[in-house]
Amino acid sequence: MTLSFAPSSDPSIPLHVIAQPDLDSWLQDQPDTVRAWVAANGFTGAMGQTLLVPGAHGAVDFVLAGYGTEDKRARKRFPLAAAAMALPEGTYYIASGIPADRLEMECLGWLMTGYAFDRYASQSAGTAALVAPEGVDANRIETMANAEVLTRDLLNTPASDMGPEQLQQAAEALAGEFGAACSVFSGAALLEQNFPMIHTVGRAAEQAPRLIELNWGSGGPKLTLVGKGVCFDTGGLNLKPGASMGLMKKDMGGAANVLGLARMIMQLGFPLQLRVLIPAVENALAGNAFRPGDILTSRKGLTVEINNTDAEGRLVLADALALAAEGEPDLVISMATLTGAARVAVGPDLAPFYTDDQRCASALSHAAEASADPVWRMPFHTPYEAMIEPGIADLDNAPSGGFAGSITAALFLRRFVGACRYIHFDIYSWQPSKEPGRAKGGLGQGPRAVLTALSEILEL
């Protein structure tokens, strides 16, 4: 599926976007026929309302789209998308009503109403096409929309069709599209190349565990993206209850998000050296599954006591982060559907992130608003380091007590990046119910904010 603007040469219908408090003043400049038509059809400018206004000969002359009140808009990511979803099939252009600082993101929301995951059954999606308004960066908006398509499709595909092998194929396809290099260590090769924890977590699954690496770009600062690729998580021997296993096809959400971010970086031609690392595994059950009480030795040499096999994501990320640090990058970003504690803290709509770098934090916070991709800074609270030190080993993968679960997981990961400038995202990457521009199911969390912030962070 490709989401794009309609060609400007297509016949298109003017769309006037009317905020609810502005309707009366807008109507004052309209002919009596228009005022009568608006009143007769009960159009108030409420969010999501649409009204086709006929001309003298009965054909549609223009369309009104309700933009609601400021309070209502504050509750929706893409307010205009609510109207776009209600419009009949056709091609439209925005004639008035959208503030300049909201125009690009409203266009993005409109494009994303056209997304539907229809691999297994037909699904409805918005059918109203939009001509790119003058002055917006249409290529950038389309790039963000289609990166979101990639991320959502990967997340929505069940593990029966999206195991480590298929995730590798998706990375290889992306690399091929942009002339990037892609290499893979799989199965026993992980042990030979010193990725012991990736191998241990995935060794019980039918599909072999693997580390996928993508490299693109030959100059500029070095950016390394690390994405958790647990294609299904049973919890291992600490088996999850059935209700908790229902969404575990999305436990590779970190991988899906970094691939979406990589697509944007490559398509927009950012002047940097990009490296993507994805440890792709399935946390399965078999006689050779790793056990509670095992002590693993990581690529970095740190030992890890396993107190819960359901805290496996940080294990595979640790080996990948150690490799990332060896390349001495200018910035490392990890993304992972890592802890339920993050959902308790901020809910499903915010992407919590950790960094010790104030410049990164400030750039991300500002970029999040501009890109309609909300994030929230969480603390690398160093006094909690003792909670991840069990004594019998260097680190504990699942500290007891239940406190600060997202923070302790982030502190665990920080141990493996050394002195590298580092940002970690603990994301949910799932939309629980349908919203304008956001279909129910998998979605990106964080990539647009990162994309927008990179120019400042890396001085591009």
C-alpha positions in Angstrom: 0.0 0.0 0.0 1.3 3.5 -0.9 -0.2 6.6 0.5 0.2 9.7 -1.6 -1.3 13.1 -2.5 -3.5 13.4 -5.6 -1.9 15.0 -8.7 -2.6 18.7 -8.8 -3.8 18.3 -12.3 -6.8 16.2 -11.1 -10.2 17.9 -11.0 -10.7 18.8 -7.3 -13.3 20.2 -5.0 -12.5 23.2 -2.7 -12.7 22.3 1.0 -13.3 25.0 3.6 -12.4 24.0 7.1 -14.6 25.7 9.6 -13.9 25.8 13.3 -17.1 25.7 15.3 -16.7 29.2 16.9 -16.0 30.7 13.5 -19.0 29.5 11.6 -21.2 32.5 12.2 -18.5 35.0 11.0 -17.8 32.8 8.0 -21.5 32.7 7.0 -21.7 36.5 7.1 -19.7 36.7 3.9 -21.8 34.0 2.1 -24.9 34.3 -0.1 -28.3 33.6 1.3 -28.5 30.3 -0.5 -25.4 29.0 1.3 -26.6 30.2 4.7 -29.9 28.6 4.2 -28.3 25.3 3.0 -26.0 25.2 6.1 -28.9 25.9 8.5 -31.2 23.3 6.8 -28.5 20.6 7.0 -27.6 21.3 10.6 -23.9 22.0 10.0 -22.4 23.5 13.1 -18.6 23.1 12.4 -18.4 20.2 14.9 -15.4 18.0 14.4 -15.9 15.4 11.8 -19.0 17.1 10.2 -19.0 17.5 6.5 -21.4 19.2 4.1 -21.4 19.2 0.4 -22.7 22.6 -0.8 -24.3 22.6 -4.3 -23.9 25.4 -6.9 -26.5 26.9 -9.1 -26.7 23.8 -11.3 -26.8 21.3 -8.6 -23.2 20.0 -8.8 -21.0 20.3 -5.7 -19.6 23.8 -5.6 -17.5 23.3 -2.4 -17.4 21.3 0.8 -17.4 22.3 4.4 -15.4 20.3 7.0 -16.0 20.9 10.7 -12.9 21.6 12.8 -14.6 21.6 16.2 -13.5 23.7 19.1 -10.0 24.2 20.4 -10.8 22.0 23.4 -12.0 19.2 21.1 -9.0 19.5 18.8 -6.7 19.1 21.8 -8.1 15.6 22.3 -7.4 14.4 18.8 -4.0 13.9 17.1 -5.4 14.7 13.6 -8.6 16.7 13.8 -9.0 17.2 10.1 -8.8 13.4 9.5 -12.1 13.0 11.3 -13.8 15.0 8.4 -11.6 13.3 5.7 -12.9 9.9 6.9 -16.5 11.1 6.4 -16.0 12.6 2.9 -17.3 10.8 -0.2 -14.8 9.4 -2.7 -13.3 12.3 -4.7 -10.4 14.7 -4.9 -10.3 17.8 -2.6 -8.0 20.7 -2.0 -7.9 22.8 1.2 -9.1 26.2 0.3 -9.1 27.8 3.8 -9.3 27.2 7.5 -6.1 25.3 8.6 -3.5 27.3 10.5 -0.2 27.3 8.8 1.6 25.6 11.7 -0.9 22.7 11.6 -1.1 22.3 7.8 1.6 19.6 7.3 0.5 17.4 10.2 -3.2 17.7 9.2 -2.2 16.6 5.7 -0.3 13.6 7.2 -3.4 12.6 9.2 -5.5 12.9 6.0 -3.1 10.6 4.1 -3.1 8.0 6.9 -6.9 7.7 6.8 -6.2 5.7 3.6 -4.4 3.0 5.6 -6.1 -0.4 6.0 -4.5 -3.7 6.9 -6.2 -5.9 4.3 -3.8 -8.9 4.0 -6.3 -11.4 5.3 -9.7 -9.7 4.8 -11.0 -6.6 3.1 -11.0 -3.6 5.3 -12.5 -0.1 4.8 -10.3 3.0 4.6 -10.8 6.6 3.7 -11.3 7.2 0.0 -11.1 11.0 -0.2 -7.9 12.1 -2.0 -6.1 15.3 -1.2 -4.1 17.7 -3.4 -1.0 18.8 -1.6 -1.4 22.4 -0.5 1.0 25.0 -1.8 4.0 25.6 0.5 4.0 22.2 2.3 6.8 19.6 1.8 4.7 17.0 0.0 7.6 14.6 -0.3 8.4 14.7 3.4 4.7 14.1 4.3 4.4 11.2 1.9 7.6 9.8 3.2 6.3 9.9 6.8 3.0 8.3 5.8 4.6 5.4 3.9 7.1 4.8 6.7 4.0 4.4 8.9 2.5 2.0 6.5 5.7 -0.2 6.7 5.6 -0.1 10.5 1.9 -0.8 10.8 2.0 -3.7 8.3 4.9 -5.4 10.2 3.2 -5.0 13.5 -0.2 -6.2 12.3 1.1 -9.3 10.7 0.7 -12.3 13.0 3.7 -14.3 14.1 2.7 -17.2 11.7 3.8 -14.9 8.9 6.2 -12.6 10.7 8.8 -14.7 12.4 12.5 -13.8 12.5 13.0 -15.1 9.0 10.2 -12.8 7.6 11.5 -9.9 9.6 14.9 -10.5 8.0 13.2 -10.5 4.6 11.5 -7.2 5.3 14.8 -5.6 6.3 16.5 -7.0 3.2 13.7 -5.6 1.0 14.1 -2.2 2.5 17.9 -2.3 2.1 17.4 -3.3 -1.6 15.1 -0.5 -2.2 17.6 2.1 -1.1 20.9 0.5 -2.0 21.8 -0.3 1.6 24.0 -3.3 2.7 22.2 -6.0 4.8 24.0 -8.8 6.6 22.7 -11.5 9.0 24.2 -13.8 11.7 21.8 -16.7 12.3 21.7 -19.7 14.6 25.1 -21.1 15.6 26.8 -18.1 13.8 25.6 -16.0 16.7 27.7 -18.0 19.1 30.7 -17.9 16.8 30.4 -14.1 16.5 29.8 -13.6 20.2 26.1 -12.8 20.5 25.3 -15.3 23.2 22.2 -13.7 24.7 20.5 -13.3 21.4 21.1 -17.0 20.7 20.0 -18.1 24.2 16.7 -16.3 24.1 15.8 -17.6 20.6 17.3 -21.0 20.6 14.0 -22.8 21.6 12.1 -21.6 18.6 11.6 -23.3 15.3 13.0 -20.3 13.3 16.6 -19.7 14.3 17.4 -16.5 16.2 19.4 -13.9 14.2 21.0 -10.5 14.3 20.1 -8.4 11.2 22.3 -5.5 10.3 21.6 -2.7 7.7 24.2 -0.1 6.7 23.6 3.0 4.5 25.4 6.2 3.8 29.1 7.0 3.5 29.6 10.4 5.2 28.4 12.5 8.0 27.7 11.6 11.7 27.2 8.0 12.7 23.6 7.1 13.8 22.9 3.6 15.0 19.3 2.4 15.5 18.6 -0.8 17.6 15.2 -2.3 17.5 13.8 -5.2 19.6 12.6 -7.9 17.2 10.9 -10.4 19.5 8.5 -11.7 16.9 6.4 -13.5 19.5 6.8 -13.7 23.2 5.3 -16.6 25.1 7.2 -15.5 28.2 9.3 -18.6 27.9 9.3 -20.9 30.9 7.7 -18.1 32.9 4.7 -18.5 30.6 2.4 -15.6 30.1 -1.3 -16.1 30.9 -3.4 -16.2 27.7 -4.8 -12.7 28.1 -1.3 -11.3 28.2 -0.2 -13.3 25.2 -2.9 -11.9 22.9 -0.9 -9.0 21.5 2.5 -10.5 21.6 2.8 -10.5 17.8 3.6 -6.8 18.3 6.6 -7.5 20.5 8.8 -6.8 17.5 7.5 -3.2 17.6 10.9 -1.8 18.2 12.2 -3.4 15.0 9.1 -2.2 13.1 9.7 1.3 14.3 13.4 1.5 13.5 12.8 0.2 10.1 10.1 2.9 9.5 12.6 5.5 10.8 15.3 4.1 8.6 13.0 4.3 5.6 12.4 8.0 6.2 16.1 8.8 6.7 17.1 7.0 3.5 14.3 8.3 1.4 14.9 11.9 2.5 18.6 11.5 1.9 19.8 12.6 5.3 23.6 13.2 5.3 24.6 10.6 7.8 25.9 7.1 8.2 23.0 4.9 9.2 23.4 1.5 11.0 20.3 -0.5 12.0 20.7 -3.5 14.3 17.7 -5.9 14.9 18.0 -8.9 17.2 15.2 -11.1 15.8 14.0 -14.0 17.9 10.9 -15.8 19.1 10.8 -16.5 22.9 9.4 -20.0 22.7 9.0 -23.1 24.8 11.1 -26.3 24.3 13.5 -28.5 26.2 16.4 -26.2 25.4 14.7 -23.0 26.5 16.6 -20.9 29.0 15.5 -21.1 32.6 15.0 -18.9 35.6 18.1 -19.0 37.7 20.4 -19.3 34.7 23.4 -16.9 34.5 24.2 -15.7 31.0 27.4 -14.0 29.8 26.8 -11.2 27.4 28.8 -9.9 24.5 30.2 -7.2 26.7 31.3 -9.7 29.3 28.8 -8.7 31.9 27.0 -11.6 33.5 23.2 -11.6 33.9 21.1 -13.6 36.3 17.8 -14.7 34.8 15.0 -14.1 37.3 12.2 -14.1 34.7 12.4 -15.5 31.2 9.6 -13.1 30.3 12.1 -10.2 30.6 13.9 -11.3 27.4 13.8 -8.2 25.3 16.6 -6.4 27.3 18.8 -9.5 26.9 18.7 -9.5 23.1 19.0 -5.7 23.0 22.0 -5.9 25.3 24.1 -7.8 22.8 23.0 -5.6 20.0 23.8 -2.4 22.0 27.2 -3.7 22.9 27.9 -4.2 19.1 26.5 -0.7 18.4 28.9 0.9 21.0 31.9 -0.9 19.4 31.4 1.2 16.3 31.7 4.5 18.3 28.6 6.1 16.8 27.7 9.7 17.5 24.2 8.6 18.6 22.6 5.3 19.5 18.7 5.0 19.7 17.0 1.9 20.8 13.3 1.3 20.5 11.5 -1.6 22.2 8.1 -2.7 23.4 9.9 -3.4 26.6 7.8 -3.1 29.8 4.3 -3.0 30.9 5.4 -0.6 33.6 5.8 2.1 30.9 2.1 1.6 29.9 1.1 2.0 33.5 3.1 5.2 33.8 2.0 7.0 30.6 -0.7 4.9 28.9 -0.8 3.8 25.3 -0.6 7.2 23.6 2.7 8.5 24.8 6.2 7.2 23.9 8.4 7.4 27.0 12.1 7.9 26.3 15.3 8.0 28.4 18.4 10.0 27.8 21.2 11.6 29.8 21.7 14.2 27.1 19.8 17.4 27.7 20.2 18.5 24.1 18.6 15.3 22.9 15.8 15.6 25.4 15.0 19.2 24.5 15.1 18.5 20.7 12.8 15.5 21.0 10.3 17.3 23.2 10.0 20.2 20.7 10.0 17.9 17.7 7.2 15.7 19.1 4.7 18.5 19.1 5.6 19.6 15.6 5.4 16.1 14.2 2.2 15.0 16.1 4.2 12.2 17.6 4.0 12.7 21.4 6.9 11.6 23.6 7.6 12.0 27.3 11.0 12.0 29.0 11.6 9.5 31.8 14.6 9.5 34.2 17.7 7.4 34.1 17.6 7.5 37.9 21.1 6.3 38.8 20.2 5.5 42.5 18.1 2.7 41.2 21.2 1.0 39.8 21.4 -1.2 42.9 18.1 -2.7 42.0 19.6 -4.4 39.0 22.6 -5.8 40.8 21.8 -9.2 42.3 25.2 -10.0 43.8 25.5 -13.5 42.2 26.0 -11.9 38.8 26.7 -8.4 37.5 23.1 -7.8 36.5 19.5 -9.0 37.2 17.2 -9.1 34.2 14.0 -8.8 36.3 14.4 -7.2 39.8 11.9 -8.3 42.4 9.5 -5.8 44.0 7.8 -4.4 40.9 8.9 -0.8 41.5 10.2 1.4 38.7 10.1 -1.4 36.1 10.6 0.8 33.0 13.4 2.7 34.7 15.3 -0.4 35.8 15.0 -1.9 32.3 16.4 1.3 30.8 19.3 1.3 33.4 20.0 -2.3 32.4 20.3 -1.3 28.7 22.5 1.8 29.5 25.1 -0.6 31.0 25.8 -1.8 27.5 26.3 1.4 25.5 29.3 2.8 27.5 30.0 6.4 26.8 27.9 6.7 23.7 25.2 9.4 23.5 22.1 7.3 24.0 18.3 7.5 23.7 16.0 4.6 24.6 12.3 4.4 23.8 10.0 2.1 25.8 7.0 2.1 23.4 3.6 0.4 23.2 3.2 0.7 19.4 -0.5 -0.2 19.4 -3.6 1.8 18.9 -6.3 0.2 21.1 -9.3 1.7 19.2 -9.9 3.5 15.9 -9.1 7.2 15.9 -8.9 9.7 13.0 -5.8 8.9 11.0 -5.0 6.0 13.3 -6.6 2.7 12.5 -6.9 0.2 15.4 -3.8 -2.0 15.5 -0.1 -1.4 15.2 1.3 2.1 14.8 4.6 4.0 14.9 5.6 5.7 18.1 8.6 8.0 18.2 10.1 7.8 14.6 8.6 11.1 13.4 9.8 12.9 16.5 13.2 11.5 16.1 13.3 12.3 12.4 12.4 15.9 13.1 14.9 16.2 16.0 17.9 14.7 14.2 18.9 17.8 12.4 19.4 19.6 15.7 20.9 16.6 17.6 23.4 15.7 14.9 23.8 19.2 13.5 22.9 18.0 10.0 
